[in-house]
Amino acid sequence: MRSIASPGRLKVSEAALTWQSPASDGASRSVAENLRYELRNDGGRPVRILSVESGCGCTKQHLSAEIIKPRESAFLTVQPTPLLFGERRVPITLHTDSPSSPVVNLSLRILGGQDPPFLLSVDGDLRFRDCEAGDELEVVVQTVERSSEADREPVLRSDLPFLRFDRKGTRIKPSGHSADILVRTSIYSVQIASTPPGDSFHGEVVVIDPWLPEHVNKLRVRGETSPPIRAVPARLVVRLTGEKKDGLPGTFAVLVKTPNEADSVRAEPTGDDNPLLVEAVDADDTDGKFVRFRLRWKPGQSPRPGLSHIAISSSSGERGVRLPVLVQENAP
């Protein structure tokens, strides 16, 4: 009776490797002398490696063979890009035609060449939405320090003069490589200390390494502030038909940013030849956020196509807006 060979199966002799980048003086400090993985087929059929995928563009890979015969090995050689600060873990995935090992997962740990202490990372989403003075977001700053040198703090600066920084808390833990090396995680608040100029702004926050001032990390800052008063919709289109020329042309709402100001909103037609009148319908009396208006034709005015405007403002003196009203004659 003819025996059936077992499926090919790929195994890795060492699935994880560690490599340390060269020191700043150019000396090599590789923890793994040969950065290569041995891929051994311990099954009974050949295995074809279909693809090799790296989790980042920081490595180059080379396969010694694409087809690995039973009981034989091939080698995957990896060339990392040196990293100056910190640590990076790179997943490497092999796809094969073997039903027993269709996916083989490898990993590479790259260590930076700079000795502690140094600024490791800066993280945070500094997008302020509908912002005003007093709003704040958070930035997480990590440093790697030696216990004997843990006496400095990163410096935060911005090109936006209305931002203020405060440290809210710090957490320290061993790095895992040495009892003398610590990872410090600090949380800073980024607060809008005064009213931003205009409805939007953009800039950056710079975090300066206290031990290596030339080493900085940057985060982008963006802010969008809703105007204090706006009309919804921002444009009205009135289409005239034969049977509705004398009907109600349209309604709109005015939203206000300051609570309890809706009852002070004014909406008035602009220009002596404006054929429209504006009447208040009702206001939101729960939190004072909006008031509704309706449009009517001036007495004695015949509805006609054209563009008119409604001027909207509030008694507080906040900047007003203009609501365009386009009147169109529908084609028969």
N, C-alpha and C positions, 0 to 999 in steps of 0.2 A: 504494500500500500504506500502511495506517494505521500510524503509529509509536506505540510504547508508551512512555509517559513513564517515566523512571527513578524508582526509589523515592525518597521523601523521606529526607533525611539531615541530622541536626542536628549542627552544629559550634559550638564555643565559642571566641570570639575570645581570651579570656583565662581559662583553666580554674582558675587559682589567684589569689587576692587576699590582701593583707595589710592589716590594720587595727590601728592602735594605739589603745588606750583613752585617754580624756582624762586629762591629768595631774591630780594631786591638787588643783591650784589651779583646775581646771575648763577649762583651755586645751585645745583640740582638737589632737591630733597625729596625725591620720589619715594613714597612708602612702598609701592609695588615696583620691583625692578623691571619686570616685563608686563606692560599693560596689555595682556591678551587673555582671552577666555578660551579654554579648551572645550570643544564641542564634540562629544563622543557619541557615536551611534551604537548602543548596546542591544539593538534589535536584530531581526533577521533579514531585513530588506533595506535598500538604499533610502536615504532621506535627502530630499532637495530643499535647500533654503531658498525660499521665494523672495524674501525681502528682509532688510535690516533697517529699523527705524529708531532714531534717537529722539529723546524728549526735548532737545534743544539743539541749536546750531553750534554748540560749543565743543563738539567732537567730530572727528573724522574716523570712519570705520573701514577696515579692509578684511575681506574673507580670503583665506588661503584656498578654499574650494567651495563650490556651490552644491556639489553632490557628495555626500559622505557615505561610504560603503559600510556594510555591517562590520562591527568590531573594529572600526577605524575612527580616526579623529580628524577634525579640521580646526583651524584656529581663527578667532576673530580678534584682530589687532585694533586697538583704539588709541587715537592720538587726541588728547584733550587740549583745549585752549587754556593757557594759564589764567588763573584767577588771582587778583591782588588781595582782595579783602573777603574774609568770611568763608562760607562753605556752600557748596552746591551739590545736590543729589540729582543725577541724570539717569532716568530710566531708558533702557535699551531693549527693544522688542524684536525677536526673530519670528518670522512667519514661515512655516514649513508645510510640506505636503504630507506629513505623517499624521494619521488619524490618532496616534497615541500622544503626540506632542505637537499639535498644530501651532501653538504659541509658546515660545520660551522667553521668560522675562529675566533680564539681567539688570544690574545697576552699577553705577560708577559714582564714587564720592570724590569730589574735587575740593581740596583744601587750598585756601589762599596762601600766597607767599609772604604776606606781611605779618610779622610777629605782633601780638597784642602789646599795648592797648591801641584800639582803633574804633572808629564808627562803623558799625556793621550794616545797619539798614534803617530806612525811614519809610513809614507806610501811613497812608491816610487818604480819605476822599474829601478834598477841600472844595466842594461845590455847594455854595450857599444858595438856597432857593427862597424867593420871597423874603429876603433878609432885611434886618433892621438892627439898630444898635442893641447890643446885648446878646445877639445870637452867637453860638460857638460850636465848633467842631473839634475833633480830636486827631492828634498825630501821635503815632507810636514810634519811638526811637530806641534802637538797640545798639549797645556798645559791647565790645569784648575787652575785658580789662584783666590785669593782674591784681591780685588782692592788695599788693603793696602800692599800687598806683591808682586806686579807685578814689580819686579825690578831685576829679574834674567833671564838668558837665557840658554837654554840647550847647552851642550857641545857635538860637533861632532868630532869623532876620527875614524881613520882607520888604519889597519895593512898594507895598501898599501901606501908607502911614497910619491908617485907621485900624490896623490889626494889632492885637496885644497877645502875648504868650505867657502862660502860667503852667508850671509843672504841677500835675495833679496827684501823681503817685509813681512809685518805683518798686520794681520787683527784681531780686537778684537770685541767680541760681548757678551752680557749678556748670561749666561747659561740657563736662564729660570726658575731656581729653586730659585734664590735669586739675588737681585740687587747688592749684594756685591761680587758675584761669576762671574768670566769672563772666557770665552774660547778664548785663543789666538792661532791663526793659523799663523805659520811662514813658509815661503818658503825659502829653502836653495839650492844653486847651488852646485853640486858636480862636480868639474872640473878636467880634466887630465892636471896637471900643467907642466909635462915634459913627454918625450917619454917613454912609458912603456917598460920594458925589455922583449923581446920576442914577439911572435905573439899572445899570450893569457895570461890572468891572472885571478885570482879569490881571493876574500878576503871578508871583511865585513866592514860595517860602523856601529859604535856604537854611539847611542845617549844617553847621561847620564842625568838623572833627576837632575836639579840643586838644588832641595830641599832634595831629597833622593838619594844620589850618588850610593847607592847599587841597585837602580832601573834603569835598562837600557833596551833599545829596540835595536834590531839589524836588519840590512838589508844586504842581500848578494849582493856582487858586482862581476860581470863577464865581461870580455872583450875579444873580438876577433878582431884581426887585420889581414887584408888580407896581404899576403906576397907582397913585392914590385914588384915582377915579377913572373908570372906563365904561364904555357902552358895549352892550351885548345884544345883538350882533354888532360888529364894528362897522357895518355898512348895511343899509336897507335898500332893497330893490322893490319898487311898486310897479306892478304891471296892470295897465288899464284895459278893461274889457268894456264892451258896449253896455252890459247890464250892471256893471259894478263901478262905474265912474264916480258915483256919488257915495260909494261905500267907504268903510274904514281902510285907509291906505296901509297901516301897519302899526305894530307896537314894538317897544324895545325896553330893555332894563338897563339901569345904571348901577354898577357895583362900586362900593366905596371900601377903602382899606381900613379907615378908622371907624370903629364901632360907634353906633348911634348917630351917624352923620347922614343917614339916608334921607331923613326928613328935611335936610337943609340943601339938598341938591336942586339946582335950577337947570332947566332945559328950555332954550329960547331959540326961535328961528333967527337966522342972520340975514341981513339985507332987506331993503324996503320992498323988493319985488318977490320976496319969498312967499309962495302960495300956501304955506303950511302953518298950522297951529299945533301947540303941544299941550296936552292935558295930563296931569298926574292921575294914575289909576289907583295904586296902593303902594304901601311901603312895608318892608319886613320889620315887624315890631318885636321880633324875638331877639335878634342880636344886631339889628340896625345895619345890615350888610347891603341891601339893595332897595331900589324903588323902581316901579314900572311906570312907563308913560305910553300914551297913545297919540297918534297923529291924526289931525283933521284938516280939511281944507278951510281956508279963510272964507268967511261969508262973501258971496258974490264972486268968488274965484272959480273959474272953470278949470278942472283938472287938465294939465298939459304936460307933455314929456319935457324932461330937463333935469338938471342936477342942482339940488339945494343942500344947505347945511343946517344942522342944529348945534348950537353952542351949549356945552354942558359944563357946569362948574358947581362948587359948593361954597357955602358961606365962610368956611374956614380959610379961604384964600388959596387952597391947593390948586395946582396947575389943572386947567380944564382940558377938555378934548372936544373935537368937532366930529359930529356924526354925519357922514354924507348920505343923502337920500336921493337915489336915482329913480326917476319916474319914466317908465317906458310904455309906449303904445304897442299893444299886442297886434300882430298881423292878423287880419281876418281869416 
